[in-house]
Amino acid sequence: MDVTHRYALAVELERGLDDNEVAMHRRCDNPLCVNTGDGDAFAAHVVLASAAENMADRPLRITKHCS
């Protein structure tokens, strides 16, 4: 399991992620991407979401953005 994006989001949020929270890749689908926007939610590739939100968003992602 890739955890780099989860760790980056936890650092950005200044707290750990709960078991029901995921680090969703909003702008890309690269597990190694750690772009949390540095306080700019619009620029963030990795955002906090539920598993259901992550699955609903999956077909909408641009998969080549961070490749």
C-alpha positions as CSV (number, residue, x, y, z in Angstrom):
1,M,0.0,0.0,0.0
2,D,1.3,3.4,-0.9
3,V,1.2,5.8,2.0
4,T,3.2,8.8,0.8
5,H,0.0,10.7,-0.1
6,R,-1.7,9.8,3.2
7,Y,1.4,11.0,5.1
8,A,1.5,14.3,3.2
9,L,-2.2,15.0,3.8
10,A,-1.8,14.2,7.5
11,V,1.1,16.7,7.7
12,E,-1.0,19.3,5.9
13,L,-4.0,18.8,8.2
14,E,-1.7,18.6,11.3
15,R,-3.5,15.4,12.4
16,G,-3.7,11.7,11.5
17,L,-6.3,10.3,9.2
18,D,-9.1,8.2,10.6
19,D,-9.8,4.7,9.3
20,N,-12.8,6.0,7.4
21,E,-10.9,8.9,5.7
22,V,-8.9,8.6,2.5
23,A,-6.4,10.8,0.8
24,M,-8.2,11.3,-2.5
25,H,-6.3,12.2,-5.7
26,R,-8.5,14.9,-7.1
27,R,-6.4,16.1,-10.0
28,C,-4.4,13.0,-10.7
29,D,-4.3,9.3,-10.0
30,N,-0.6,8.9,-9.1
31,P,-0.2,7.3,-5.7
32,L,3.2,8.9,-5.3
33,C,1.8,12.5,-5.8
34,V,2.0,14.4,-2.5
35,N,0.7,17.8,-3.7
36,T,-1.6,18.9,-1.0
37,G,-1.7,22.5,-2.3
38,D,0.3,23.9,0.7
39,G,-2.9,25.6,2.0
40,D,-4.4,26.3,-1.4
41,A,-7.3,23.9,-1.7
42,F,-7.8,24.7,-5.4
43,A,-4.3,23.7,-6.3
44,A,-4.3,20.5,-4.2
45,H,-4.1,17.2,-6.0
46,V,-4.5,15.2,-2.7
47,V,-7.6,16.1,-0.6
48,L,-9.4,14.5,2.4
49,A,-12.4,12.4,1.4
50,S,-14.5,9.4,2.3
51,A,-14.0,6.1,0.5
52,A,-17.4,6.6,-1.2
53,E,-16.3,10.1,-2.5
54,N,-13.0,8.6,-3.7
55,M,-14.8,5.9,-5.7
56,A,-17.4,8.3,-7.2
57,D,-14.6,10.7,-8.3
58,R,-12.4,8.0,-9.9
59,P,-13.8,8.1,-13.4
60,L,-13.4,12.0,-13.4
61,R,-9.7,12.1,-12.7
62,I,-7.1,13.2,-15.1
63,T,-4.7,10.3,-14.9
64,K,-1.7,11.8,-16.7
65,H,-1.3,15.1,-14.7
66,C,1.6,13.9,-12.5
67,S,3.0,11.2,-14.7
